[in-house]
Amino acid sequence: VECFGVVGMASVNMKDGIVKLLKRDNLSHGVNVTLEDNKITIDLHIIVSYGVSISAVADNLISNVKYNVEE
């Protein structure tokens, strides 16, 4: 899913807490999907471009993911 303002996906390494910028071939990293009680939760760990409104990027990303999941 492409979204304005998103530079890349981040993988949080629990061992040392370092966030790494991932290459395009590892886009599944930074995404966590859980299904519980017939509800889906999608956690996206993203890196946002400097100077871009985080709330605007988040709103756009939520709409984009929701559209693609419901499709």
N, C-alpha and C positions, 0 to 999 in steps of 0.2 A: 504494500500500500504506500503510494507516494503522497507526500503532504508538504505544502509550502512551509518552510521554516525548520523542517527536520533535517539535520545534517547527517545523522546516522543512528544506529542502534547501539545501546550500551549493554555490556555484560557486567554484572556486579559479581566480582569474585569474593565470595563470602570468607575465604581464608585470610585475605589481607585487605579487603575493602577497596581494592583498586578498580576503578571504572575504566574499561578499555574501549576505544573506538574500533568498531569492527568493519571489515571489508564487506562489499556488497554480496559476496558469496556466503556470508554467515548471517544473513538477515533473520534467521530463526532464533538466533541468540537475542536476548533482550525481550523475548515474548514468553509469557507464561499464561497458559489457558487451563482453567479449572471448571469442572462441571459438578455442581452440587445442588441437590433438591430441584432438579430440572431447570437450574439457572446457570448461565455461562458467565464466567468472569475472565476478562482478558486484561492482563497487566502488560503494559508496554514501557520499556525503559529506553527513553529516547534522548538524543543530544540535540538541543535546539540551537539554531543559529543565533549569534550574538546580535542584540539589538531588536530582535523580533519579539512581539508580545506573546508571552508564554500562554496566557489564557486564550488568545486567538488561535494559536497553534493547537492547543488542547481541544478547543471546541471543534475545530476543523477536523482534527484527527478522530475524535469521538464520532462525529457524523460520518466520516469516511469509513471507519471500521464497522459501524452499525449497518450502514448501507450494504457493505460487502458481506457481512455475516448473514443478513436477512435475505440476500439475493439468492 
